[in-house]
Amino acid sequence: MANTAYHAPNRCPVCGGAVEFTRLNCAACGTEMTGRFALCRFCELEEKHLRFVETFLRCRGSIKDAEKALGVSYPTVKGMLEAALKALGFDTPPPPDREDVIDQLSAGEIDVDTALRLLKQ
């Protein structure tokens, strides 16, 4: 059987609690380390959020480019971005930038009702 690396779970499959890594080994030299190792913030993301973040970064943070790459609408990309931010612990979105809202409206990315709702925030 091939030596396959699997994505490490971030939750216990039995109780749902946070997992802790206590043993690591070097694939190159075989050195083994034991202790309590924390996962990085991105390692704790669900696969769907991680795939979105990777795509968004490949698109250099452009929502329009991410929209094309993912084959979804502008509001869907915004929703995916908010979900990924929430999963990373950034629950409070910044208020929308007035110029961005007007640009989105001018480009036909959002409708008038959405623009008004965003401008009222």
C-alpha positions in Angstrom: 0.0 0.0 0.0 1.3 3.5 -0.9 2.3 5.9 1.9 -0.7 8.2 1.5 -1.0 11.4 3.5 -4.5 12.2 4.6 -6.0 15.5 5.7 -5.9 15.6 9.5 -9.2 15.8 11.3 -9.8 18.9 13.4 -12.7 17.3 15.4 -13.0 13.9 17.2 -15.2 11.6 15.1 -16.7 10.1 18.3 -17.6 13.1 20.4 -16.9 16.2 18.2 -14.3 17.6 20.6 -11.1 19.4 19.4 -8.3 17.0 18.6 -4.8 17.5 19.8 -1.7 16.2 18.0 0.8 14.5 20.3 3.3 12.8 17.9 5.0 14.1 14.7 7.6 12.5 12.6 9.9 13.7 9.8 9.3 11.9 6.5 12.9 12.6 5.4 14.9 11.3 8.3 12.4 9.5 10.5 12.9 11.7 13.6 9.9 11.4 15.9 8.7 14.1 18.3 6.2 13.8 21.0 4.4 16.6 22.9 1.3 18.8 22.5 1.2 20.4 19.1 -1.4 22.9 18.0 -2.9 23.1 14.5 -2.6 26.3 12.6 -5.7 28.4 12.1 -6.1 27.3 8.5 -5.7 23.6 9.4 -8.8 23.8 11.5 -11.0 24.9 8.5 -13.5 22.5 7.0 -12.5 21.3 3.5 -15.1 23.5 1.8 -13.8 26.7 3.5 -10.2 25.7 2.8 -10.9 25.2 -1.0 -12.7 28.6 -1.1 -9.8 30.4 0.6 -7.3 28.8 -1.8 -9.3 29.8 -4.8 -9.8 33.3 -3.4 -6.1 33.7 -2.8 -5.3 32.4 -6.3 -7.7 35.1 -7.6 -5.6 37.7 -5.7 -8.6 38.6 -3.6 -10.8 39.6 -6.5 -14.4 38.7 -5.9 -15.1 39.0 -9.6 -12.3 36.6 -10.5 -13.4 34.2 -7.7 -16.9 34.4 -9.1 -15.6 33.2 -12.5 -13.3 30.6 -11.1 -16.0 29.0 -8.9 -18.8 29.5 -11.5 -21.1 31.1 -8.9 -22.7 34.5 -8.5 -21.3 37.6 -6.7 -23.5 37.2 -3.7 -22.6 33.5 -3.4 -18.8 34.4 -3.3 -19.6 37.1 -0.7 -21.4 34.5 1.3 -18.6 32.0 1.0 -16.1 34.6 2.0 -18.2 35.5 5.1 -18.5 31.8 6.0 -14.7 31.3 5.8 -14.0 34.4 7.8 -16.5 33.3 10.5 -14.8 29.8 10.5 -11.5 31.6 11.1 -12.9 33.5 14.0 -13.5 36.9 12.2 -17.2 37.2 13.0 -17.7 40.9 12.6 -17.6 42.1 9.0 -16.3 45.6 8.4 -18.9 48.1 7.2 -19.2 48.2 3.4 -17.2 50.8 1.6 -19.5 53.4 0.0 -17.4 53.6 -3.2 -17.3 49.8 -3.5 -21.1 49.6 -3.3 -21.5 52.3 -5.9 -19.0 50.6 -8.2 -20.7 47.2 -7.8 -24.1 48.9 -8.6 -22.6 50.6 -11.6 -21.1 47.3 -12.9 -24.4 45.5 -12.5 -23.0 43.2 -9.8 -25.7 44.1 -7.3 -29.2 45.6 -7.7 -30.5 48.9 -6.3 -32.2 47.3 -3.3 -29.0 45.5 -2.3 -27.0 48.7 -2.7 -29.4 50.6 -0.5 -29.3 47.9 2.1 -25.5 48.0 2.1 -25.3 51.7 2.3 -27.6 51.8 5.3 -25.2 49.5 7.3 
